[in-house]
């Protein structure tokens, strides 16, 4: 008797499990046919997943808030996740998988490391999810559908041009003494920024207008491990001690604001005049520094516009329309050309800060 | 032979542990001279020496606490996170709540003590291994740092920066040097002489074996020459610079903690607990209290390090303190501490930290990329500890012993009776 009941229970449980499994696999089904631009679209209140890296920069924190509010306003349910600071990659892999499990229709990924998400993105794709790479391209996979970002090569170009303009404004004629800094070597964008800047600066170095006194022009020498301010500050200390006891340093190429402020702190501590220093990210402290006449420039890549564009793409997907892109040829992730929507970055100096940040509630008051 | 034995006494009382430190000291000197040659004298220039102190004082302060933790047989992985958490709290207090910076520093130290009491409680009284407790702390306080800081950079006021990362003021007549640094140098020389005289008097009074007077004088001359040279270096930098304030804090802490670990009951008890906990307890050492104090002290020093760093950087940021624990632990082990506990010294760890510091600095001056710097530092750490372990396994380590080994052998060959046991 007991045995029969037990058997029956097991049978029912197994049947239920099978049915459930069957259901879920049917839901996820039609693998292959779920290519980008699903003509059908999906329900208006679907879940949209957003996976962001760790909360170690102002921009990511802001992006998270904007996504939560923006997706809600657009009528979607949202699941915005951050990874832990020391376990970003593992956390993101797990988060993306759970978003797929929860039935997200679109997953927007700000990758901590764009080359380490292949299997998770494939799992998402197989479940019929559309994957949008946000700010950082996901590499070596065919399963990423769209890319939305600021044009990073352009960022580098603008930094290089700003450096030249800033030095020219201080001292009409060269040659100028400059030093170069680049980002962390484990971030693919570091090289793009640096290459962009060098596309402007290298010809000037070759014709003698610019002189890198330390001779350190290789990206391996200029790299700042982990994008950490202390590493940039220490390197700048050494550069000044080694090369600028008698020389004047006119300008420093810095890839972002955090490093720019570290470079300025080093120059101040060494009792040197502050050189022309570039930046990027429009961090609050750097905008203050620019207004105070210390840092020369930063780049405005307004996170609001980028998030807005990502949500715009999501809406187009929901309505079943064709997703708007403006660059379908340059962003090769190693496996395919990813259709991309690139937003133009804006260079900001003291001269145009008020105009550039007019719509930014945090930064606008600082420029008054 | 006795001359060599006496010569060893120049570097302390001639026992093995001080000779092991000597080996590391010799490596440090070699590294400094090597890079000084490679950089055409840049390494030993006032500006660069001041840079090295400014760049490393907070790591070296961590190493002081860490060596005590390691002597007691534990490890602390949470120091970087604690430094970052204290940093953001202190910066916010000053920047957002306009707390005067003196009070903010006190608050930071108190916060360090509270965190330390929390970790010490779990380690000492609940008996959870420090590795686990501080691994948890590493996550907990990093999370708290992000929770409080929200990835913002929070600037700190100028007065605070000037105090913790600034320099001694320029006072008195224009000597071409920073007068207060010169004064510090004179005090240091006087203290060294006084210590030597007192040590000899004590030895005479207690009838202890006395090193020959020429050894004492040679030792004094060496020490005074080094101090005088360093003094002129640090005093001779750009006007407005001196021996950095962070360096003064470091030196004070080294003196205090060297004294505590060598001469006080608590200090000796740390070695006893780390060497053999059961034996120590049976002879009346309160091991729990010692463990508690050691962990609490570490967190307080970590807080101090965090506060020094935000003064140097001018702001607290989200990446502060990442990997600092590893730098501090590396310094301690290069400085001759044993993984199993019971062995290690504060000055040794400082020298170990300086080996890494000058290595880093020298490679940077040469423009070596950060990838290669990491590779070299990793190999140096491994080599330093390997040499120590290999020497321990094959008998006691002694640089001078190694140099004199041949003399012993030749003595044997000459037919001089040697005790072969």
Contacts between the chains, C-beta under 8 A, distances in Angstrom:
chain1	res1	chain2	res2	distance
A	54	B	146	7.7
A	55	B	146	4.9
A	55	B	150	7.0
A	55	B	151	4.9
A	55	B	318	7.2
A	56	B	146	7.5
A	56	B	151	5.6
A	56	B	318	4.3
A	56	B	319	6.0
A	57	B	151	5.4
A	57	B	318	6.9
A	58	B	150	7.9
A	58	B	151	5.3
A	58	B	152	6.0
A	58	B	153	7.9
A	60	B	151	6.8
A	61	B	150	5.5
A	61	B	151	4.8
A	84	B	139	7.7
A	84	B	143	7.8
A	85	B	142	5.7
A	85	B	146	6.5
A	85	B	318	7.8
A	85	B	322	7.8
A	86	B	138	8.0
A	86	B	139	7.7
A	86	B	142	6.9
A	86	B	322	7.8
A	185	B	370	7.4
A	185	B	371	6.6
A	214	B	367	6.0
A	215	B	367	6.8
A	216	B	367	4.6
A	218	B	369	7.2
A	220	B	369	3.6
A	220	B	370	7.7
A	220	B	371	6.2
A	220	B	372	7.9
A	221	B	367	5.3
A	221	B	368	7.5
A	221	B	369	5.0
A	223	B	369	6.4
A	223	B	370	5.4
A	223	B	371	7.5
A	224	B	370	7.5
A	225	B	370	4.5
A	225	B	374	7.5
A	226	B	319	6.8
A	226	B	322	6.9
A	227	B	319	7.3
A	228	B	319	5.1
A	228	B	322	7.0
A	229	B	313	5.8
A	229	B	317	5.8
A	229	B	319	6.9
A	230	B	55	8.0
A	230	B	309	7.3
A	230	B	313	6.6
A	230	B	320	7.8
A	231	B	370	7.0
A	233	B	55	7.9
A	233	B	312	7.5
A	233	B	313	6.7
A	234	B	51	7.9
A	234	B	55	5.1
A	234	B	360	7.6
A	234	B	364	6.7
A	235	B	364	5.9
A	237	B	51	4.3
A	237	B	54	7.5
A	237	B	55	6.6
A	238	B	48	7.5
A	238	B	51	6.9
A	238	B	361	6.5
A	238	B	364	4.3
A	238	B	365	5.1
A	240	B	47	7.7
A	241	B	42	6.4
A	241	B	45	6.9
A	241	B	47	4.6
A	241	B	48	4.6
A	241	B	51	5.8
A	241	B	365	7.2
A	242	B	39	6.8
A	242	B	42	5.4
A	242	B	48	7.9
A	242	B	365	5.0
A	245	B	47	7.3
A	258	B	153	7.0
A	258	B	317	6.6
A	261	B	153	7.5
A	261	B	314	7.0
A	261	B	315	7.1
A	262	B	313	6.8
A	265	B	312	7.7
A	265	B	313	6.4
A	265	B	314	4.9
A	269	B	54	7.2
A	269	B	165	7.6
A	269	B	312	8.0
A	270	B	47	7.1
A	270	B	238	7.6
A	271	B	238	5.2
A	271	B	240	6.1
A	271	B	241	7.3
A	283	B	153	6.5
A	284	B	152	7.2
A	284	B	153	7.4
A	285	B	153	4.8
A	285	B	155	6.0
A	285	B	315	6.3
